[in-house]
Amino acid sequence: MNDPNPHLVERMQGHRLSIFAEMSMLALETGAINLGQGFPDTDGPSEVLDAAVAAIRAGHNQYPPDRGIPELRQAVADHQRRFYGLDVDPADVMVSTGASEALGASILALVEPGQEVVVFEPYFDLYAAIIELAGGVRRSVTLRAPDYSFDEADLEAAIGPDTRLILLNTPHNPTGKVFSSDELAAIARVALQHDLLVVTDEVYEHMTYDGIRHVPLATLPGMADRTVTISSGGKSFGTTGWKVGWAHAKSDLIQAVHTIKQHLTFTSGAPFQRAMVTALNLGDDYFTGLAADLWAKRDRVSAGLAAAGLDVYPAPGTYYLTADVRPLGYDDGMDFCRDLPGRCGVVAIPNRVFYDDQQAGRSIVRFAYCKRIEVLDEAMDRLSGLAA
Ligand SMILES: *Cc1c(COP(=O)(O)O)cnc(C)c1O
């Protein structure tokens, strides 16, 4: 399974196996509860689903404009003002095929071969692959448990003459961390001092708990001019299969990203773009309800994992929890995750695959809790056997 594929370009050989595919396969084979991959097991709000059906029936089935339908670009700008006070011109919004395409197009557009991209590890696996595809070089700054903070000196040390940009994900997958205002200020300071661009991945923007709020980096002084802000509707509206995302940045920066985007997909998802207008304009009660529901689930699963004997780390955002498996006698999360379906019928993800520093994440695993409460309770019940 680890033999190189003779057809694949060399720089991508190391990116063939997705841990999500491996663990989801294991879940299917064993009938285990899949707390590995992060997709919800319920549908999003019915008015959003109805809007998609209505859009198909109303004939919105041909190529939408390459930058996205004007109504959605306006809705993104309105959303940024409503939640963050950000002043975004709809002309500077680009609709994409999920946040994934906006991330890919940004890196391909902005990074020359040999230039360096600073990421915080553990990182979302797409980042490593897309940086490689662009011919860029990844430089990692390690987030350290239990709170996954980073050392500002590590960030400074990761910057060199070839650094082009910082890629920031907050709220953060896979740790559930939300970058603090001090940390955001440090990132902004470094970006300004070294004249770097920043690409932000904010797909979990509406999932923060414990009274913590998400702050887009673009709201910090001087940062709107050098930040590409990216998000999507998949996580916020329970529609991960629709793949409607967006990015905004100052005019010439988003134009650069769009130059690549138009040659990747050109455009996609006409009826889903319509429905996303309805979604972004939902009332505040939808967004507070979403966070309240997940907050309660986080607490439930956090308690369940602790009762099962794991060392659970704080996770004020996203719908993931991480935990250390050493109290259960494992020192490698990969071994734990391969054993877990057989031992108690649950699937989790080993975080070490998201690190360059293999030691830093070796014994940490991730559980996704974006599932129905009865599914989570059943999973916690099964896990409770581990403590015995
Ligand atoms: C899910 C996810 C994405 C992908 O978003 P899409 O809109 O489905 O493309 C990007 N970044 C992070 C951190 C994610 O968890």
PDBQT file of the ligand as one rigid body, heavy atoms in Angstrom, charges set to zero:
ROOT
HETATM    1  C1  LIG A 401     -13.851  20.924   6.383  1.00  0.00    +0.000 C 
HETATM    2  C2  LIG A 401     -12.665  21.825   6.292  1.00  0.00    +0.000 A 
HETATM    3  C3  LIG A 401     -12.346  22.494   5.110  1.00  0.00    +0.000 A 
HETATM    4  C4  LIG A 401     -13.044  22.206   3.796  1.00  0.00    +0.000 C 
HETATM    5  O1  LIG A 401     -14.135  22.987   3.615  1.00  0.00    +0.000 OA
HETATM    6  P1  LIG A 401     -15.051  22.761   2.312  1.00  0.00    +0.000 P 
HETATM    7  O2  LIG A 401     -15.925  23.947   2.310  1.00  0.00    +0.000 OA
HETATM    8  O3  LIG A 401     -15.774  21.463   2.504  1.00  0.00    +0.000 OA
HETATM    9  O4  LIG A 401     -14.143  22.687   1.137  1.00  0.00    +0.000 OA
HETATM   10  C5  LIG A 401     -11.307  23.407   5.109  1.00  0.00    +0.000 A 
HETATM   11  N1  LIG A 401     -10.595  23.621   6.242  1.00  0.00    +0.000 NA
HETATM   12  C6  LIG A 401     -10.847  22.973   7.381  1.00  0.00    +0.000 A 
HETATM   13  C7  LIG A 401     -10.014  23.255   8.569  1.00  0.00    +0.000 C 
HETATM   14  C8  LIG A 401     -11.879  22.040   7.442  1.00  0.00    +0.000 A 
HETATM   15  O5  LIG A 401     -12.090  21.354   8.574  1.00  0.00    +0.000 OA
ENDROOT
TORSDOF 0
